[in-house]
Amino acid sequence: MRPSSIAILLAVTVLLLHHHLLPGVEASVETACRDAANSSPNVKYDFCVAALRSNPGSGSADKKGLAVIAASLTKDKATGASAKAKSLLAKTSDPKTKQCLETCEGVYEDLLSDINVAIPAIKEGRLGDAKTNLSAAVDAPDTCEDGFKDLKVPSPLTKEDSDLTQMSIIALAFTNLLG
């Protein structure tokens, strides 16, 4: 065999071994987001790609890693929403708005607790626990928004709650795709 033929044969062998020994490594952000959007009509593909690309580890993550990253991004969004709610609460004098913001703050605390259980559950392969906690996280921002609607007060957290809901949906969809 000529040296170039041997090199080609070695390259093909390495690629085949890589594919069979590390099947999860091939999960690209775009592929994972497409799969999630195909499995859940509530996943917004463009939001998914943009959110995951914001994390430097997503480019080399496998499917489980992407699920952990999505859950971590959910935690980041919940932390941001909670901080905004606390800041607004300190400045608000309107009793109805104050009541709603207090409700939201409690909702975000519960959501963070759920995410703090979901992340290690994904890492450890306890997918049932992860799915249960991520499902609770998906519904939490709506609870916050419902308080404002019920008291007919404009919500200052609509954008945060919308993004938080979408990130929770993505984390749940990724986790569902793991099994």
GROMACS elastic network, one bead per residue, 0.5 to 0.9 nm:
[ bonds ]
;  ai    aj funct       b0    kb
    1     4     6  0.82704   500
    1     5     6  0.62999   500
    1     6     6  0.66066   500
    2     5     6  0.53033   500
    2     6     6  0.64490   500
    2     7     6  0.88336   500
    3     6     6  0.51173   500
    3     7     6  0.62393   500
    3     8     6  0.87229   500
    4     7     6  0.50606   500
    4     8     6  0.62411   500
    4     9     6  0.86015   500
    5     8     6  0.51301   500
    5     9     6  0.61126   500
    5    10     6  0.85709   500
    6     9     6  0.50287   500
    6    10     6  0.60839   500
    6    11     6  0.85548   500
    7    10     6  0.51021   500
    7    11     6  0.61276   500
    7    12     6  0.86491   500
    8    11     6  0.50740   500
    8    12     6  0.61953   500
    8    13     6  0.85542   500
    9    12     6  0.52287   500
    9    13     6  0.61452   500
    9    14     6  0.86674   500
   10    13     6  0.50383   500
   10    14     6  0.61332   500
   10    15     6  0.86065   500
   11    14     6  0.51856   500
   11    15     6  0.62139   500
   11    16     6  0.86398   500
   12    15     6  0.51340   500
   12    16     6  0.61384   500
   12    17     6  0.85867   500
   13    16     6  0.51573   500
   13    17     6  0.61147   500
   13    18     6  0.84694   500
   14    17     6  0.51406   500
   14    18     6  0.59778   500
   14    19     6  0.85299   500
   15    18     6  0.50322   500
   15    19     6  0.61124   500
   15    20     6  0.86717   500
   16    19     6  0.50895   500
   16    20     6  0.62185   500
   16    21     6  0.84435   500
   17    20     6  0.51846   500
   17    21     6  0.57331   500
   17    22     6  0.79980   500
   18    21     6  0.53083   500
   18    22     6  0.55605   500
   18    23     6  0.75524   500
   18    25     6  0.89016   500
   19    22     6  0.55717   500
   19    23     6  0.53457   500
   19    24     6  0.86928   500
   19    25     6  0.83397   500
   19    26     6  0.79597   500
   20    23     6  0.57453   500
   21    24     6  0.89606   500
   22    25     6  0.56631   500
   22    26     6  0.78540   500
   22    62     6  0.89899   500
   23    26     6  0.62238   500
   23    27     6  0.83535   500
   23    62     6  0.84346   500
   24    27     6  0.59838   500
   24    61     6  0.83893   500
   24    63     6  0.57329   500
   24    64     6  0.78834   500
   25    28     6  0.81944   500
   25    60     6  0.71962   500
   25    61     6  0.64835   500
   25    63     6  0.72603   500
   26    60     6  0.83798   500
   26    61     6  0.83315   500
   26    62     6  0.65682   500
   26    63     6  0.82599   500
   27    30     6  0.82931   500
   27    31     6  0.63531   500
   27    32     6  0.60765   500
   27    59     6  0.86533   500
   27    60     6  0.81948   500
   27    61     6  0.70230   500
   27    62     6  0.52993   500
   27    63     6  0.56591   500
   27    66     6  0.82222   500
   28    31     6  0.51650   500
   28    32     6  0.59978   500
   28    33     6  0.84239   500
   28    58     6  0.79667   500
   28    59     6  0.65932   500
   28    60     6  0.77529   500
   28    61     6  0.77651   500
   28    62     6  0.78277   500
   28    63     6  0.84339   500
   28    66     6  0.89530   500
   29    32     6  0.51657   500
   29    33     6  0.60089   500
   29    34     6  0.84464   500
   29    48     6  0.83071   500
   29    49     6  0.61756   500
   29    52     6  0.66974   500
   29    53     6  0.71865   500
   29    58     6  0.67673   500
   29    59     6  0.67293   500
   29    61     6  0.85911   500
   29    66     6  0.78197   500
   30    33     6  0.51695   500
   30    34     6  0.60174   500
   30    35     6  0.85398   500
   30    45     6  0.82994   500
   30    48     6  0.84353   500
   30    49     6  0.60863   500
   31    34     6  0.50480   500
   31    35     6  0.60754   500
   31    36     6  0.84978   500
   32    35     6  0.50988   500
   32    36     6  0.60713   500
   32    37     6  0.85394   500
   32    48     6  0.89488   500
   32    49     6  0.87258   500
   32    63     6  0.73120   500
   32    66     6  0.79510   500
   32   174     6  0.74513   500
   33    37     6  0.60014   500
   33    38     6  0.84480   500
   33    43     6  0.81001   500
   33    44     6  0.83776   500
   33    45     6  0.57404   500
   33    46     6  0.82876   500
   33    48     6  0.58195   500
   33    49     6  0.62484   500
   33    52     6  0.88214   500
   33   170     6  0.80407   500
   33   174     6  0.82101   500
   34    37     6  0.50725   500
   34    38     6  0.60699   500
   34    39     6  0.85586   500
   34    45     6  0.63236   500
   34    48     6  0.88194   500
   34    49     6  0.88990   500
   35    38     6  0.50618   500
   35    39     6  0.61408   500
   35    40     6  0.85782   500
   35   173     6  0.87311   500
   35   174     6  0.83500   500
   35   177     6  0.80527   500
   36    39     6  0.50760   500
   36    40     6  0.59858   500
   36    41     6  0.85458   500
   36    43     6  0.65925   500
   36    44     6  0.89310   500
   36    45     6  0.80297   500
   36    48     6  0.88315   500
   36   170     6  0.69139   500
   36   173     6  0.54044   500
   36   174     6  0.60300   500
   36   176     6  0.87052   500
   36   177     6  0.73743   500
   37    40     6  0.51569   500
   37    41     6  0.59151   500
   37    42     6  0.71522   500
   37    44     6  0.64784   500
   37    45     6  0.59266   500
   37    48     6  0.87321   500
   37   170     6  0.83456   500
   37   173     6  0.80413   500
   38    41     6  0.66509   500
   38    43     6  0.82098   500
   39    43     6  0.84194   500
   39   173     6  0.70916   500
   39   176     6  0.87385   500
   39   177     6  0.80148   500
   40    43     6  0.57425   500
   40   169     6  0.83490   500
   40   170     6  0.86202   500
   40   173     6  0.65416   500
   41    44     6  0.79159   500
   42   166     6  0.77525   500
   42   169     6  0.70898   500
   42   170     6  0.84884   500
   43    46     6  0.89977   500
   43    47     6  0.81630   500
   43    48     6  0.73290   500
   43   166     6  0.67653   500
   43   167     6  0.86088   500
   43   169     6  0.63834   500
   43   170     6  0.59543   500
   43   173     6  0.77920   500
   44    47     6  0.54339   500
   44    48     6  0.61281   500
   44    49     6  0.88155   500
   44   166     6  0.74122   500
   44   170     6  0.82671   500
   45    48     6  0.50342   500
   45    49     6  0.62506   500
   45    50     6  0.86539   500
   46    49     6  0.52400   500
   46    50     6  0.61359   500
   46    51     6  0.84791   500
   47    50     6  0.52219   500
   47    51     6  0.59636   500
   47    52     6  0.85025   500
   47   163     6  0.87529   500
   47   166     6  0.79458   500
   47   167     6  0.84199   500
   48    51     6  0.52597   500
   48    52     6  0.61106   500
   48    53     6  0.84357   500
   48    70     6  0.87822   500
   48   166     6  0.82629   500
   48   167     6  0.75500   500
   48   170     6  0.68256   500
   49    52     6  0.53279   500
   49    53     6  0.59434   500
   49    54     6  0.85944   500
   50    53     6  0.52389   500
   50    54     6  0.63738   500
   51    54     6  0.53231   500
   51    55     6  0.73858   500
   51    70     6  0.81578   500
   51    73     6  0.77180   500
   51   167     6  0.80325   500
   52    55     6  0.55569   500
   52    56     6  0.83743   500
   52    57     6  0.88340   500
   52    58     6  0.61590   500
   52    59     6  0.86127   500
   52    66     6  0.78689   500
   52    69     6  0.73931   500
   52    70     6  0.69062   500
   52    73     6  0.80922   500
   53    56     6  0.68047   500
   53    57     6  0.85095   500
   53    58     6  0.63534   500
   53    59     6  0.73413   500
   54    57     6  0.89215   500
   54    58     6  0.81338   500
   55    58     6  0.56481   500
   55    59     6  0.82160   500
   55    69     6  0.75399   500
   55    73     6  0.83594   500
   56    59     6  0.66528   500
   56    60     6  0.85369   500
   57    60     6  0.59344   500
   57    61     6  0.62070   500
   57    65     6  0.85631   500
   57    66     6  0.86413   500
   57    69     6  0.80438   500
   58    61     6  0.50245   500
   58    62     6  0.82339   500
   58    65     6  0.76044   500
   58    66     6  0.62477   500
   58    69     6  0.71588   500
   59    62     6  0.88099   500
   60    65     6  0.87362   500
   61    64     6  0.76424   500
   61    66     6  0.58067   500
   61    69     6  0.86706   500
   62    65     6  0.50475   500
   62    66     6  0.61568   500
   62    67     6  0.87121   500
   63    66     6  0.51042   500
   63    67     6  0.63301   500
   63    68     6  0.87452   500
   63   174     6  0.75102   500
   63   175     6  0.86421   500
   63   177     6  0.83889   500
   63   178     6  0.72107   500
   64    67     6  0.50629   500
   64    68     6  0.63049   500
   64    69     6  0.86250   500
   64   122     6  0.71108   500
   64   123     6  0.71741   500
   64   125     6  0.87463   500
   64   174     6  0.79619   500
   64   175     6  0.75326   500
   64   178     6  0.69148   500
   65    68     6  0.50536   500
   65    69     6  0.61054   500
   65    70     6  0.85599   500
   65   122     6  0.87893   500
   65   123     6  0.79417   500
   66    70     6  0.60163   500
   66    71     6  0.85055   500
   66   171     6  0.84139   500
   66   174     6  0.73229   500
   66   175     6  0.89600   500
   67    70     6  0.50876   500
   67    71     6  0.61995   500
   67    72     6  0.85406   500
   67   119     6  0.85051   500
   67   122     6  0.73148   500
   67   123     6  0.88959   500
   67   170     6  0.83052   500
   67   171     6  0.56417   500
   67   172     6  0.78682   500
   67   173     6  0.83680   500
   67   174     6  0.51311   500
   67   175     6  0.56516   500
   67   178     6  0.84513   500
   68    71     6  0.50907   500
   68    72     6  0.60512   500
   68    73     6  0.85497   500
   68   118     6  0.86050   500
   68   119     6  0.58663   500
   68   120     6  0.83168   500
   68   122     6  0.64965   500
   68   123     6  0.70007   500
   68   171     6  0.76244   500
   68   174     6  0.88203   500
   68   175     6  0.84485   500
   69    73     6  0.60623   500
   69    74     6  0.85075   500
   69   119     6  0.87304   500
   69   171     6  0.80769   500
   70    73     6  0.50392   500
   70    74     6  0.62088   500
   70    75     6  0.86730   500
   70   167     6  0.67790   500
   70   168     6  0.77214   500
   70   170     6  0.66703   500
   70   172     6  0.85241   500
   70   174     6  0.78359   500
   71    75     6  0.62948   500
   71    76     6  0.87270   500
   71   115     6  0.67083   500
   71   116     6  0.89972   500
   71   118     6  0.74472   500
   71   119     6  0.62382   500
   71   122     6  0.89888   500
   71   134     6  0.80533   500
   71   167     6  0.76692   500
   71   168     6  0.69879   500
   71   170     6  0.82892   500
   71   171     6  0.51174   500
   71   172     6  0.80266   500
   72    76     6  0.62705   500
   72    77     6  0.86949   500
   72   115     6  0.78147   500
   72   116     6  0.89049   500
   72   119     6  0.71496   500
   72   171     6  0.86482   500
   73    77     6  0.62023   500
   73    78     6  0.85565   500
   73   164     6  0.89383   500
   73   167     6  0.70018   500
   73   168     6  0.86470   500
   73   171     6  0.85681   500
   74    77     6  0.51188   500
   74    78     6  0.61359   500
   74    79     6  0.85401   500
   74   112     6  0.87210   500
   74   115     6  0.76319   500
   74   137     6  0.87105   500
   74   163     6  0.87920   500
   74   164     6  0.62241   500
   74   165     6  0.84247   500
   74   166     6  0.87114   500
   74   167     6  0.53245   500
   74   168     6  0.56970   500
   74   170     6  0.88904   500
   74   171     6  0.74336   500
   75    78     6  0.50693   500
   75    79     6  0.60810   500
   75    80     6  0.85969   500
   75   111     6  0.81771   500
   75   112     6  0.61769   500
   75   115     6  0.62787   500
   75   116     6  0.79441   500
   75   164     6  0.86645   500
   75   168     6  0.88500   500
   76    79     6  0.50830   500
   76    80     6  0.62246   500
   76    81     6  0.86592   500
   77    80     6  0.50629   500
   77    81     6  0.61367   500
   77    82     6  0.85160   500
   77   160     6  0.72797   500
   77   161     6  0.87223   500
   77   163     6  0.74036   500
   77   164     6  0.56880   500
   77   167     6  0.79558   500
   78    81     6  0.50388   500
   78    82     6  0.60002   500
   78    83     6  0.85250   500
   78   108     6  0.60711   500
   78   109     6  0.83725   500
   78   111     6  0.72286   500
   78   112     6  0.66129   500
   78   160     6  0.81441   500
   78   161     6  0.84603   500
   78   164     6  0.64019   500
   79    82     6  0.50906   500
   79    83     6  0.61816   500
   79    84     6  0.86791   500
   79   108     6  0.76113   500
   79   109     6  0.86790   500
   79   112     6  0.74918   500
   80    83     6  0.51207   500
   80    84     6  0.62434   500
   80    85     6  0.86210   500
   80   160     6  0.79000   500
   81    84     6  0.51247   500
   81    85     6  0.61261   500
   81    86     6  0.86401   500
   81   104     6  0.88623   500
   81   105     6  0.84717   500
   81   108     6  0.74367   500
   81   157     6  0.72703   500
   81   160     6  0.57243   500
   81   161     6  0.73461   500
   81   164     6  0.81399   500
   82    85     6  0.50556   500
   82    86     6  0.61921   500
   82    87     6  0.85886   500
   82   104     6  0.77301   500
   82   105     6  0.58078   500
   82   106     6  0.88323   500
   82   107     6  0.88843   500
   82   108     6  0.58522   500
   82   109     6  0.76339   500
   83    86     6  0.51425   500
   83    87     6  0.61523   500
   83    88     6  0.86128   500
   83   105     6  0.86555   500
   84    87     6  0.50291   500
   84    88     6  0.60768   500
   84    89     6  0.83934   500
   84   157     6  0.79225   500
   84   160     6  0.88789   500
   85    88     6  0.51513   500
   85    89     6  0.59482   500
   85    90     6  0.86496   500
   85   101     6  0.58362   500
   85   102     6  0.78495   500
   85   104     6  0.70823   500
   85   105     6  0.62440   500
   85   156     6  0.85336   500
   85   157     6  0.75198   500
   86    90     6  0.63006   500
   86    91     6  0.88942   500
   86   101     6  0.76605   500
   86   102     6  0.82279   500
   86   105     6  0.70637   500
   87    90     6  0.53021   500
   87    91     6  0.66935   500
   87    92     6  0.89050   500
   88    91     6  0.51709   500
   88    92     6  0.60052   500
   88    98     6  0.84732   500
   88   101     6  0.76201   500
   88   156     6  0.84431   500
   89    92     6  0.52770   500
   89    93     6  0.82665   500
   89    97     6  0.81725   500
   89    98     6  0.59585   500
   89    99     6  0.89797   500
   89   101     6  0.61536   500
   89   102     6  0.73569   500
   90    93     6  0.84635   500
   90    98     6  0.88725   500
   92    95     6  0.79866   500
   92    97     6  0.71114   500
   92    98     6  0.62641   500
   93    96     6  0.89042   500
   93    97     6  0.79075   500
   93    98     6  0.69946   500
   94    97     6  0.54172   500
   94    98     6  0.60368   500
   94    99     6  0.86595   500
   95    99     6  0.60991   500
   95   100     6  0.86695   500
   96    99     6  0.50977   500
   96   100     6  0.63088   500
   96   101     6  0.86529   500
   96   148     6  0.82483   500
   96   151     6  0.66997   500
   96   152     6  0.87139   500
   96   153     6  0.71039   500
   97   100     6  0.51044   500
   97   101     6  0.60986   500
   97   102     6  0.85437   500
   97   148     6  0.74185   500
   97   151     6  0.83861   500
   97   153     6  0.65185   500
   97   154     6  0.82277   500
   97   155     6  0.81708   500
   98   101     6  0.51473   500
   98   102     6  0.61275   500
   98   103     6  0.86220   500
   99   102     6  0.51828   500
   99   103     6  0.62967   500
   99   104     6  0.87089   500
   99   147     6  0.84003   500
   99   148     6  0.89889   500
  100   103     6  0.50491   500
  100   104     6  0.61806   500
  100   105     6  0.86037   500
  100   144     6  0.71677   500
  100   145     6  0.83870   500
  100   146     6  0.89223   500
  100   147     6  0.55294   500
  100   148     6  0.58952   500
  100   151     6  0.81360   500
  100   153     6  0.84997   500
  100   155     6  0.85369   500
  101   105     6  0.60679   500
  101   106     6  0.86530   500
  101   144     6  0.78944   500
  101   147     6  0.86493   500
  101   148     6  0.85958   500
  101   155     6  0.89202   500
  101   157     6  0.89422   500
  102   105     6  0.50468   500
  102   106     6  0.63942   500
  102   107     6  0.86687   500
  103   106     6  0.52187   500
  103   107     6  0.62241   500
  103   108     6  0.87188   500
  103   143     6  0.84309   500
  103   144     6  0.65103   500
  103   147     6  0.74219   500
  104   108     6  0.60913   500
  104   109     6  0.85511   500
  104   140     6  0.86798   500
  104   141     6  0.78034   500
  104   143     6  0.76043   500
  104   145     6  0.79862   500
  104   147     6  0.81347   500
  104   157     6  0.89947   500
  105   108     6  0.51657   500
  105   109     6  0.62621   500
  105   110     6  0.87469   500
  105   144     6  0.83798   500
  106   109     6  0.50947   500
  106   110     6  0.63098   500
  106   111     6  0.85993   500
  106   144     6  0.89959   500
  107   110     6  0.51789   500
  107   111     6  0.61251   500
  107   112     6  0.86515   500
  107   140     6  0.60039   500
  107   141     6  0.73666   500
  107   143     6  0.73157   500
  107   144     6  0.66972   500
  108   112     6  0.60511   500
  108   113     6  0.84915   500
  108   137     6  0.88679   500
  108   140     6  0.72907   500
  108   141     6  0.77766   500
  108   144     6  0.85462   500
  109   112     6  0.51581   500
  109   113     6  0.62546   500
  109   114     6  0.87216   500
  110   113     6  0.50249   500
  110   114     6  0.62536   500
  110   115     6  0.87077   500
  110   136     6  0.89169   500
  110   137     6  0.81862   500
  110   140     6  0.81417   500
  111   114     6  0.50237   500
  111   115     6  0.62037   500
  111   116     6  0.85534   500
  111   133     6  0.84104   500
  111   134     6  0.85964   500
  111   136     6  0.72712   500
  111   137     6  0.51475   500
  111   138     6  0.86093   500
  111   140     6  0.64879   500
  111   141     6  0.86884   500
  112   115     6  0.50451   500
  112   116     6  0.60266   500
  112   117     6  0.86707   500
  112   137     6  0.80949   500
  113   116     6  0.50760   500
  113   117     6  0.65169   500
  113   118     6  0.87502   500
  113   133     6  0.86958   500
  114   117     6  0.52692   500
  114   118     6  0.61740   500
  114   119     6  0.88588   500
  114   130     6  0.86548   500
  114   132     6  0.86274   500
  114   134     6  0.67750   500
  114   136     6  0.71259   500
  114   137     6  0.65316   500
  115   119     6  0.60599   500
  115   120     6  0.89142   500
  115   130     6  0.83127   500
  115   133     6  0.65635   500
  115   134     6  0.66303   500
  115   137     6  0.71794   500
  116   119     6  0.57943   500
  116   120     6  0.72468   500
  116   121     6  0.89396   500
  116   133     6  0.88957   500
  117   120     6  0.60784   500
  117   121     6  0.62988   500
  117   122     6  0.89247   500
  117   129     6  0.78160   500
  117   130     6  0.70736   500
  117   133     6  0.69139   500
  118   122     6  0.61229   500
  118   123     6  0.86722   500
  118   126     6  0.87328   500
  118   127     6  0.84558   500
  118   129     6  0.66826   500
  118   131     6  0.73476   500
  118   132     6  0.81329   500
  118   133     6  0.57049   500
  118   134     6  0.64384   500
  119   122     6  0.53147   500
  119   123     6  0.64208   500
  119   124     6  0.87428   500
  119   130     6  0.70577   500
  120   124     6  0.60070   500
  120   125     6  0.84378   500
  120   126     6  0.83225   500
  120   130     6  0.81272   500
  121   124     6  0.51167   500
  121   125     6  0.59953   500
  121   127     6  0.63528   500
  121   128     6  0.83048   500
  121   129     6  0.62110   500
  121   130     6  0.52294   500
  121   131     6  0.89407   500
  122   125     6  0.51239   500
  122   126     6  0.59133   500
  122   127     6  0.58044   500
  122   129     6  0.82305   500
  122   130     6  0.57762   500
  122   131     6  0.86938   500
  122   175     6  0.72599   500
  123   126     6  0.77180   500
  123   127     6  0.89031   500
  124   127     6  0.81948   500
  125   128     6  0.86365   500
  125   130     6  0.85503   500
  125   178     6  0.89195   500
  126   129     6  0.56641   500
  126   130     6  0.63767   500
  126   131     6  0.88143   500
  127   131     6  0.59331   500
  127   132     6  0.84721   500
  127   175     6  0.69593   500
  127   176     6  0.79189   500
  127   178     6  0.78269   500
  127   179     6  0.72963   500
  128   131     6  0.51838   500
  128   132     6  0.61886   500
  128   133     6  0.87066   500
  129   132     6  0.52068   500
  129   133     6  0.62934   500
  129   134     6  0.85535   500
  130   133     6  0.53437   500
  130   134     6  0.60140   500
  130   135     6  0.84649   500
  130   172     6  0.81652   500
  130   175     6  0.74323   500
  131   134     6  0.50714   500
  131   135     6  0.58998   500
  131   136     6  0.85810   500
  131   172     6  0.62502   500
  131   175     6  0.67492   500
  131   176     6  0.71430   500
  132   135     6  0.52388   500
  132   136     6  0.65020   500
  132   137     6  0.88539   500
  133   136     6  0.51896   500
  133   137     6  0.63587   500
  133   138     6  0.88885   500
  134   138     6  0.62910   500
  134   168     6  0.65510   500
  134   169     6  0.79520   500
  134   171     6  0.71659   500
  134   172     6  0.56158   500
  134   175     6  0.87636   500
  135   138     6  0.51824   500
  135   139     6  0.68624   500
  135   168     6  0.78896   500
  135   169     6  0.79945   500
  135   172     6  0.67591   500
  136   139     6  0.55619   500
  136   140     6  0.64971   500
  137   140     6  0.52690   500
  137   141     6  0.77559   500
  137   164     6  0.87312   500
  137   165     6  0.77385   500
  137   168     6  0.61518   500
  137   169     6  0.84872   500
  138   141     6  0.71018   500
  138   142     6  0.82134   500
  138   164     6  0.79429   500
  138   165     6  0.53920   500
  138   166     6  0.78285   500
  138   167     6  0.83082   500
  138   168     6  0.50584   500
  138   169     6  0.58698   500
  138   172     6  0.80809   500
  139   142     6  0.56495   500
  139   143     6  0.67759   500
  139   165     6  0.72778   500
  139   168     6  0.87167   500
  140   143     6  0.52321   500
  140   144     6  0.67443   500
  140   161     6  0.86298   500
  140   164     6  0.89438   500
  140   165     6  0.77785   500
  141   144     6  0.50783   500
  141   145     6  0.63609   500
  141   146     6  0.86017   500
  141   158     6  0.88848   500
  141   160     6  0.85059   500
  141   161     6  0.50025   500
  141   162     6  0.73859   500
  141   164     6  0.68628   500
  141   165     6  0.61095   500
  142   145     6  0.50126   500
  142   146     6  0.59113   500
  142   147     6  0.86730   500
  142   161     6  0.72763   500
  142   162     6  0.85019   500
  142   165     6  0.78308   500
  143   146     6  0.50985   500
  143   147     6  0.65689   500
  144   147     6  0.55332   500
  144   148     6  0.71475   500
  144   155     6  0.88995   500
  144   157     6  0.84754   500
  144   161     6  0.77690   500
  145   148     6  0.53759   500
  145   149     6  0.64405   500
  145   150     6  0.87348   500
  145   155     6  0.67576   500
  145   157     6  0.77035   500
  145   158     6  0.70024   500
  145   161     6  0.74412   500
  146   150     6  0.59448   500
  146   151     6  0.85742   500
  147   150     6  0.51539   500
  147   151     6  0.63102   500
  147   152     6  0.84049   500
  147   153     6  0.84398   500
  147   155     6  0.88540   500
  148   151     6  0.53373   500
  148   152     6  0.58461   500
  148   154     6  0.62203   500
  148   155     6  0.57160   500
  149   153     6  0.62715   500
  149   154     6  0.74118   500
  149   155     6  0.79291   500
  150   153     6  0.78305   500
  151   154     6  0.89248   500
  154   157     6  0.89663   500
  154   158     6  0.88975   500
  155   158     6  0.58120   500
  156   159     6  0.79737   500
  156   160     6  0.87022   500
  157   160     6  0.52747   500
  157   161     6  0.59478   500
  157   162     6  0.84472   500
  158   161     6  0.51496   500
  158   162     6  0.59848   500
  158   163     6  0.85860   500
  159   162     6  0.51047   500
  159   163     6  0.61635   500
  159   164     6  0.84189   500
  160   163     6  0.52466   500
  160   164     6  0.59348   500
  160   165     6  0.84817   500
  161   165     6  0.59668   500
  161   166     6  0.85276   500
  162   165     6  0.51915   500
  162   166     6  0.62672   500
  162   167     6  0.86825   500
  163   166     6  0.51177   500
  163   167     6  0.60971   500
  163   168     6  0.85139   500
  164   167     6  0.51584   500
  164   168     6  0.60829   500
  164   169     6  0.85533   500
  165   168     6  0.51304   500
  165   169     6  0.61589   500
  165   170     6  0.86772   500
  166   169     6  0.50529   500
  166   170     6  0.62337   500
  166   171     6  0.86957   500
  167   170     6  0.50686   500
  167   171     6  0.61981   500
  167   172     6  0.86073   500
  168   171     6  0.51096   500
  168   172     6  0.61495   500
  168   173     6  0.85296   500
  169   172     6  0.51361   500
  169   173     6  0.60445   500
  169   174     6  0.86072   500
  170   173     6  0.50079   500
  170   174     6  0.61061   500
  170   175     6  0.85069   500
  171   174     6  0.52378   500
  171   175     6  0.61891   500
  171   176     6  0.86138   500
  172   175     6  0.50489   500
  172   176     6  0.60526   500
  172   177     6  0.86254   500
  173   176     6  0.50179   500
  173   177     6  0.62791   500
  173   178     6  0.89256   500
  174   177     6  0.51365   500
  174   178     6  0.67114   500
  175   178     6  0.52396   500
  175   179     6  0.72537   500
  176   179     6  0.56558   500
